[in-house]
């Protein structure tokens, strides 16, 4: 489920760009979404035969996500997401 959400997020980000690389990213995201759906259907009928394909596609999705999400800029402080208690 997380892999599917990641692909949809990457597709939306590349759709905003509208450039040629953005369209190629959209195409790859669509292909990987279709791959995940096909795996779910085929794995339902032949679960053991498709066991190795899950890890291969998840690895491709993780690599694709890491390549497309820009790294934080140097010198920019990251905001803490931790909630702090208010002082009394």
Beta strands, then each sheet from edge to edge (+ up, - down):
end
